[in-house]
Amino acid sequence: MSLFDRFNLGAGFSKYFKIEAAATDAVRDEVYRVRHEVYCEELKFEPERPDRRETDAYDAHSLHCLLRGAQAPHPSVGCIRLVLPAPDALAAPLPFETTCAHTIDRRIIDPAKLDRTRIAEVSRLAVRAAYRRRKGEQNVAVALQDEDYEEVGRQPRFPYIPIGLYLGSVALAARNNVDTLFVLTEPRLASHFSKLGVEIKQIGGPVEHRGTRVPSMMDVQSIIKGLRFMVKPIWRVIHEQIEASAPPR
């Protein structure tokens, strides 16, 4: 019997974590501090900043999620952002369009020709070191492994943190009328996501960006409709929490 069949993943997520849209300056400040801790202080991907906040020009037109511990004092665990095209410069490239300018296969899809108001890029996924205890995670912002979907002895395991953050970004995308998500990530992400019922399509060749990464795309509504039956409870919990914490429409 698989982990999916034995456990309610929604209840499991709620027991340990809660997720929220970064709808206030205070929550966004927590996001930037998590990013600085992971990207600047631990992994040295970015230079350290005097104010200990990791930000860039894309944050001005991005949406953010913050994952916390479910129990008081609700410590920050990790974060993720959704980069939208700038409203006053829709044609300006998203980060992956610059990084992968020469590797995107435009016969598959040309992001420049899409309705730019309905696309976004998932990026800046970061998890604090205290929650990255598994083998192979020390030098990456977060990781997924094949064993995450199995049982180890009598103990089930499920990658609540990365999957929770990815689903949080999907909930934000759906809420903001985004149809297509792009992501620059490790080549094996597709095989991990397929276990959840999520189809992710590679749209270009690999690039060197903090390791080997490939540009990929996902359809937001197809993700929501295609989630495996036993994954739907965690999606419902995350969707409800994002809706409850996001600003009024």
N, C-alpha and C positions, 0 to 999 in steps of 0.2 A: 504494500500500500504506500503510495507516494505521500510526500509532505502535503501537497495540495489537497489530497483526499482526507487527510486526518485533521487538519487544523483550519480554523476560520482565520484567514490572514488579516481580515479587517479588525477582529478582536485582538489579534496578536500585535498589530501595528498600534492600536489605541492603548494597549497596556504599557508600551514603552515610549511612544513618540506622539508628537502632535506637530502639524505643519500649518504655516500661515503665510498669507500673502504679505509682503513687506509694504504695507499701505501707509506707514508713517515714517517720518524722518528717524525716529528712534529705532524702529525695526531695521530700516535700511542701514543705519549706523552699525547695528549688530552684524548684518550681512558683510559689510565692508571690513569689519574687524576679524570675522572668521576668515575671509579671503586673505587678509594680510597675514594672519597666523599661519595659514596653510601655504599660500603661494609665495610669500615673501620670507617669512622667518624659517619655515621648515624645509620647503622644497627648493627655495632660492630661484624660483621661476621668474620672479619680478624683484626689483630692488626694494629694500625696506624704506618705509616712509616715516618721517618724523611723527606724524599723527597716528600711525599704526592702522591706517585704513587703506585698503587696496582698491583703487578706483581707476577708471579710464573714461575716455570720451564717450564710449557707448552707453555708459550708465545713465546718461541724461535721457535716453529714449529706450530704457529697458524696464522690464518687470522682474521682480525678485521673489523667491520663496525662502523662508527660513524654517529649518527643521529643529525642533526642540525636544528635550526629554519630557515625558508626560508627567513626571512627578515634580512637585515643587523642590527647588526653585526654578524648574524648567530651563536647565542650561542649554545653550545653543549647541547643536550637534553638527549641522552642515547647512549648505545653501546652494542655490542654483539660480541662474538668471535666464530670462528670455529677451534677447536683443531684437527689438523692432526696428524697421527702417525709420530714420528720422523723419518726422512729419513734414518738415520744410526742405527735405532733401531725399526724397524717396528713391532716387536712382543711385544714391551713394551706396557703395558695397557694404554688405554685412561682413563681419570679421573673416568668416571662412571663404568668402568670395575673393578677398585679398590674398589670404594664405594659399588658396588653391586655384588662383587665377589661371595657371597653366596646366592644371590636372583635371578640372571639371570636364566631363564628357557632355558637351552641350547637345549631342544627339539624344541623350537621355532626358535632360532637362536643362533649360537655360534660365537661371533665376532672374536674370535681367529682363526677361520677357514676360514674367508672371505679374499678376496684380500685386504690386509691392505692399499694398495695405493689408494683404492677407498671408504674408509669410513672416517667419521669425527664425532666429537661430538660438538653439539651446547651448549655453556655455557657462564657464566659471563654476562648474560643479566642484565643490570642495567640502571635505569632511575633516573635522578636527582629529588630531593624532590620537586622542584618548579613545576614539571610536574606530580607529584603523589598526586593529591588533592582529589581523590575520597575516599569514605568510604572503609575501609579495606586495603588501600594501605600504611598506615603509617609504617608498620613493615615488608614490603616485598620490594624486589628490583623492582618489577613490578607486575601488576595483570590484569587478565581478568575476566569479570563478564557477566552474562547472559544479563543484561540490555544494554550492549555495542552494541548489535545488534538490538535494538529496537528504538522507538522514545519516547522521554519524552516530553509530551505536543506537542508543535509545533517544538521542537528542536531535530534534529536528533543527534545521537551520534554513533561514530564508533571508535574502539580502534586503531587509526592510529599509535600510538607510539609502542606498543608491536608487532602488526601485521607487521608494517613497518620494525622493527628490525628482526623479524623472516624471513620475505621474503628477507631481505637483506642477511641473512645467506644462504638462499636457492640459491640466485643469485651467491654468492661467491662459493658455493658448485658446482653448475652447471658449472661455469667458470673453475673450477679446477678439473673437471672430477671425482667428488665424486658421487657415486651412492646411498649410504646409510648414513643417518644421525641418530645419536643417541642423545637422550636428557634425562636428569634426571630432572623431573619436577612434578608439582602438579598433583594429579590423575585426575582432571577434565579437563585438557588441551585437551584431545581427544574430549570431547563434544563441547568445544569452536571451535576447529579447524574444526570439521565436518560442522559447519555453513558456513565455507569458501570453503568447498569441499575438504579439506585436510584430508587424512586418516593417523592417527597415531596409532601404534599398541603397546600395552604394552607387554613387553618381560620378565617380572619378578615381583617378589613381592615387596612391599613397603619397604623403608628404612627411617631411621630418618636422614635427612640431611638439617638442617635449616628448619625444618618442615617435614611433611610426603611427600616423593617423590617416584616416580616409574620410572624405566627405560623403555624407549619406543624407537621405531624406525620409520623412515619415508623413503620412496623411493623418491629420488629427482625428477626424471622424472615424476613419478605419481603425485607428488604435482603440478608440472607445468601444466600437462595436465588436471588434475582434478579440478582446481580452478573454482569456480562458475563464470558464465558469467560476473556478475557485479563486481567480484573481479579482473578480468583480467586487467582492466585499471590501478589499483594501482600496480599490478605486473609489467606491462610494464614500468611504470614510474620508479619504483625501479630498475628493471633490466637495464634500460638505464643509470641511474645514477651510478650504480655500474660499468658498463662497461666503462663509460666515466672517472671514477676516478681511476680505477685499472691500474696497470702498464702494459705496452705492453707485449703481449704474447711472 
